[in-house]
């Protein structure tokens, strides 16, 4: 028996063998560090989840402080200023939280899951933890040259299990485009990137390609996070989160971080001082929202990120 879903949400419901409340969680992410010169993370993974089960993303033993503040308007920044001494005391009293980058599921639906595209197919294979327990389905050879930038896929389960029959979802996934930095402040060499609190800081990038085309609408957002950390101590004790896209929904490719916002952070007294600035540019494509016969599909997204480090001074000498 096959169960078919189309991008227009035309549903042909299967039999009662389907697990009630079944969800699908898909995550494709590529994160390059060193301003794009290195690879920090590359994963394409999918999990099937039963009702009230979490996919485990971003879950650690518990956050020790509130999340970073978000701006209330488009193309603006919001600051989070924490007390390093209070943070150090909290870390001393409790193990620091650990980010979980892996989708978690205990529900296998066959030997593999297929992403069926117009130009190529990607096979997501089952992965297991050190105890031999099933974790999720993931791409085996994820890398800069194999990541599915700007591609679109149907989702196909051709074997199924006793709880989930074979099915396919047409126009299920649209992946965001490749992103490259083309301007980084006034630095001539990215390794020596310096921010000055009395100057706006210009970041420029380009998208190579478009969002993968599917019949349903996808959401896209781009944001920048500037984190101030101690070189040998407390991480992210100050931060700016800047939402970069204009209100009209267009995909901007340049942003000037206002000097007034940079001035809220603690500068280094001189180059090579006690603080380091980490910057991360994120481009995220989310959706579509598809109603499944056995529940609503959740957390479908792809994220393309570039990050790097620098220093911040009060001003030029």
matplotlib code that plots the C-alpha trace (Angstrom):
import matplotlib.pyplot as plt

x = [0.0, 1.3, 0.1, 0.6, 0.7, 1.1, 2.3, -1.2, -2.1, -4.3, -4.3, -5.0, -5.3, -3.9, -5.1, -5.2, -1.7, -0.3, 0.9, -1.5, 0.1, 3.2, 5.3, 8.3, 11.2, 13.7, 16.9, 19.6, 22.4, 25.8, 28.0, 31.3, 33.8, 36.9, 34.7, 33.9, 37.4, 36.6, 33.8, 32.1, 29.0, 27.2, 24.2, 21.0, 18.8, 15.3, 13.3, 9.9, 8.3, 5.3, 3.0, 4.5, 8.0, 10.7, 13.2, 15.9, 17.3, 18.9, 18.1, 20.9, 20.7, 19.1, 19.8, 21.5, 20.3, 17.7, 18.0, 19.4, 17.0, 15.5, 14.8, 11.2, 11.6, 13.1, 16.7, 17.6, 19.5, 18.8, 21.4, 21.8, 24.1, 24.9, 27.1, 30.2, 30.7, 27.1, 27.6, 30.8, 29.1, 26.2, 28.6, 30.6, 27.4, 26.1, 27.6, 27.2, 24.5, 25.4, 23.9, 22.4, 22.9, 21.3, 17.7, 16.5, 13.9, 13.3, 11.0, 12.4, 10.3, 12.5, 16.0, 16.3, 14.5, 14.8, 14.9, 13.9, 15.0, 14.8, 18.6, 19.6, 18.4, 19.8, 19.6, 19.2, 20.5, 19.7, 22.2, 22.7, 24.2, 27.0, 24.5, 23.2, 19.9, 18.4, 18.8, 17.7, 18.1, 21.0, 23.1, 26.3, 28.7, 27.6, 30.1, 30.4, 30.3, 27.5, 25.2, 21.9, 22.0, 18.9, 17.5, 14.0, 12.9, 10.0, 10.1, 9.8, 9.6, 9.5, 9.7, 7.8, 7.3, 4.5, 3.6, 4.2, 3.3, 5.2, 4.4, 5.7, 5.2, 5.6, 7.2, 8.2, 11.5, 13.1, 16.6, 18.2, 20.9, 24.7, 25.9, 29.4, 30.8, 32.0, 32.6, 33.7, 34.0, 37.2, 39.4, 41.7, 42.4, 39.6, 42.0, 42.6, 39.0, 38.4, 35.2, 35.3, 32.5, 32.4, 31.8, 29.0, 30.2, 29.3, 28.8, 28.1, 27.3, 25.8, 23.5, 24.6, 21.3, 17.7, 15.6, 14.7, 11.4, 8.3, 4.6, 4.0, 5.3, 8.5, 9.7, 13.2, 15.0, 18.6, 20.1, 23.5, 24.7, 27.6, 28.9, 31.4, 33.3, 36.3, 39.3, 40.0, 36.7, 33.0, 31.5, 28.7, 28.4, 27.2, 25.5, 23.7, 21.1, 20.3, 17.4, 18.6, 15.7, 13.6, 9.9, 9.0, 10.4, 13.2, 16.5, 19.0, 22.7, 24.2, 23.8, 25.4, 25.6, 25.0, 27.8, 25.3, 24.6, 28.3, 28.9, 26.7, 29.3, 32.5, 35.5, 39.1, 41.5, 43.9, 44.4, 45.1, 43.1, 40.9, 37.9, 37.1, 34.1, 32.4, 30.1, 27.7, 25.6, 22.6, 20.3, 17.3, 14.5, 11.5, 8.4, 6.1, 3.3, 1.7, -1.1, -0.6, -3.4, -1.8, -0.7, 0.9, 4.4, 6.8, 10.1, 11.1, 14.1, 17.5, 20.2, 23.3, 25.7, 29.1, 31.0, 34.3, 36.1, 37.5, 38.2, 36.4, 38.0, 36.4, 37.8, 40.7, 43.8]
y = [0.0, 3.5, 6.7, 9.9, 13.5, 16.3, 19.8, 21.0, 19.0, 16.6, 13.6, 9.9, 8.5, 5.1, 2.4, 2.4, 0.9, 4.5, 5.6, 8.2, 11.7, 11.0, 14.0, 14.6, 16.8, 17.7, 19.7, 20.5, 22.7, 23.7, 26.0, 27.2, 28.9, 31.0, 33.4, 30.5, 28.9, 25.9, 23.5, 23.6, 21.4, 19.8, 17.6, 16.6, 14.6, 13.6, 12.0, 10.6, 11.5, 10.3, 12.8, 14.7, 13.5, 16.1, 15.9, 16.9, 19.8, 22.5, 20.5, 20.1, 19.7, 23.1, 26.7, 28.7, 32.1, 33.6, 33.4, 36.4, 39.3, 39.7, 43.1, 44.3, 45.8, 44.7, 45.6, 46.5, 45.0, 44.1, 43.8, 41.3, 42.3, 39.8, 40.0, 37.8, 37.3, 36.1, 33.8, 32.4, 31.6, 29.9, 27.8, 26.8, 25.6, 23.6, 21.8, 24.1, 23.2, 21.2, 22.0, 19.0, 19.2, 15.9, 15.0, 12.3, 9.6, 6.0, 5.2, 3.5, 3.3, 1.1, 0.7, 4.3, 7.5, 9.0, 12.6, 12.4, 15.5, 16.7, 16.5, 13.9, 11.7, 11.8, 8.7, 9.3, 6.3, 5.1, 6.2, 4.6, 5.7, 3.9, 1.5, 0.5, 2.4, 4.1, 7.9, 9.3, 9.2, 11.2, 12.0, 10.1, 12.4, 15.9, 18.5, 21.8, 20.1, 17.7, 19.9, 20.4, 24.2, 25.5, 22.0, 20.7, 17.2, 14.8, 12.8, 9.0, 6.1, 3.0, 0.3, 1.4, -0.5, -2.1, 1.4, 3.5, 2.3, 3.4, 6.9, 9.9, 13.6, 15.6, 19.1, 18.4, 20.3, 23.5, 24.1, 27.6, 28.9, 29.0, 32.1, 33.8, 36.8, 39.6, 42.4, 42.3, 45.7, 47.5, 44.4, 43.7, 40.3, 38.4, 37.0, 40.6, 41.7, 44.6, 46.5, 50.1, 51.3, 54.7, 53.4, 51.4, 47.9, 46.8, 43.2, 42.2, 38.8, 37.2, 34.3, 32.0, 30.6, 30.7, 28.9, 25.4, 25.7, 23.9, 24.5, 25.8, 29.0, 28.9, 31.4, 32.9, 35.0, 36.2, 37.4, 38.3, 37.5, 39.4, 37.7, 39.2, 36.6, 36.4, 34.9, 32.5, 32.8, 33.4, 33.0, 35.1, 37.5, 40.2, 39.9, 41.7, 39.9, 41.8, 40.9, 41.7, 41.3, 44.3, 44.4, 43.7, 40.2, 40.6, 38.9, 41.7, 41.2, 44.0, 45.3, 48.1, 47.3, 50.7, 52.1, 53.0, 49.3, 48.3, 50.9, 48.9, 46.1, 46.1, 46.9, 45.6, 48.1, 47.3, 44.7, 41.3, 42.2, 40.0, 39.9, 38.3, 39.0, 36.1, 36.9, 34.5, 35.2, 32.8, 32.3, 30.1, 28.7, 27.1, 25.3, 24.4, 23.7, 20.4, 18.7, 15.0, 12.4, 11.3, 14.7, 18.0, 18.1, 20.2, 22.0, 21.7, 24.0, 24.4, 26.8, 28.1, 29.8, 31.5, 32.6, 34.1, 36.0, 39.5, 42.2, 45.3, 48.6, 52.0, 53.7, 54.1, 55.7]
z = [0.0, -0.9, 0.7, -1.4, -0.4, -2.9, -2.4, -2.7, 0.4, -1.6, 0.7, 0.1, 3.6, 4.4, 6.7, 10.5, 10.6, 10.6, 14.1, 15.4, 15.9, 13.7, 12.9, 10.6, 11.5, 8.8, 9.2, 6.6, 7.8, 6.7, 8.9, 7.7, 10.1, 9.6, 7.4, 5.1, 4.9, 7.2, 7.8, 11.2, 10.6, 7.7, 8.2, 6.3, 8.7, 9.2, 12.1, 12.6, 15.9, 17.8, 19.4, 22.4, 21.5, 21.0, 18.1, 20.6, 18.7, 20.9, 24.0, 26.6, 30.4, 30.7, 29.9, 32.7, 31.5, 29.3, 25.4, 23.5, 22.9, 19.5, 17.8, 17.5, 14.0, 10.7, 9.9, 13.5, 16.4, 20.0, 22.7, 25.5, 28.3, 31.0, 34.1, 33.5, 37.3, 37.7, 34.7, 36.1, 39.4, 37.6, 35.6, 38.7, 40.4, 37.4, 34.4, 31.3, 28.9, 25.8, 22.4, 20.7, 17.0, 16.2, 15.5, 17.8, 17.0, 17.9, 15.1, 12.0, 8.9, 6.7, 5.4, 4.2, 3.4, -0.1, -1.1, -4.8, -6.8, -10.3, -10.8, -8.2, -5.4, -1.8, 0.3, 4.0, 5.9, 9.4, 12.1, 15.5, 18.8, 20.7, 22.3, 18.9, 19.2, 16.2, 16.2, 12.8, 9.0, 7.7, 4.6, 4.6, 2.6, 3.5, 2.5, 0.6, -2.8, -1.9, 0.2, -1.8, -2.2, -4.1, -4.7, -4.2, -3.3, -2.9, 0.3, -0.3, 2.1, -0.2, 2.4, 5.5, 8.7, 10.8, 12.1, 8.9, 5.4, 2.3, 1.2, -0.7, -0.4, -3.6, -3.3, 0.3, 0.6, -0.8, 0.3, 0.6, -1.7, -1.1, 0.6, 0.4, 2.1, -0.2, 2.3, 5.9, 7.6, 6.5, 6.8, 4.0, 5.5, 7.2, 9.8, 11.2, 11.2, 13.6, 14.6, 15.8, 18.1, 16.6, 13.1, 11.5, 10.6, 7.1, 6.2, 2.6, 1.1, -2.0, -2.6, -5.3, -6.7, -5.5, -3.0, -4.3, -6.2, -4.9, -5.3, -1.8, -0.1, 1.9, 4.5, 4.4, 7.0, 7.4, 10.7, 12.2, 15.7, 17.2, 20.4, 22.9, 24.9, 27.1, 25.4, 28.3, 30.2, 29.9, 26.5, 25.1, 28.0, 25.6, 22.2, 19.4, 17.3, 14.1, 11.8, 8.3, 5.9, 4.9, 5.8, 2.1, 2.5, 0.0, 0.5, 1.3, 0.8, 2.9, 6.4, 8.4, 12.1, 13.8, 15.8, 18.5, 19.0, 18.9, 21.6, 24.0, 24.1, 26.0, 23.8, 24.0, 25.6, 22.8, 20.1, 21.6, 24.7, 26.9, 24.6, 21.2, 19.0, 17.3, 14.3, 12.6, 9.5, 9.1, 6.2, 6.9, 4.7, 6.5, 5.4, 3.9, 6.3, 5.2, 7.0, 7.1, 7.6, 11.0, 12.3, 11.3, 9.9, 11.9, 11.8, 8.2, 7.6, 6.0, 7.4, 5.7, 8.1, 7.9, 11.1, 12.1, 14.8, 15.3, 17.9, 18.8, 19.8, 20.9, 17.8, 15.5, 16.9]

ax = plt.figure().add_subplot(projection="3d")
ax.plot(x, y, z, "-o")
ax.set_aspect("equal")
plt.show()
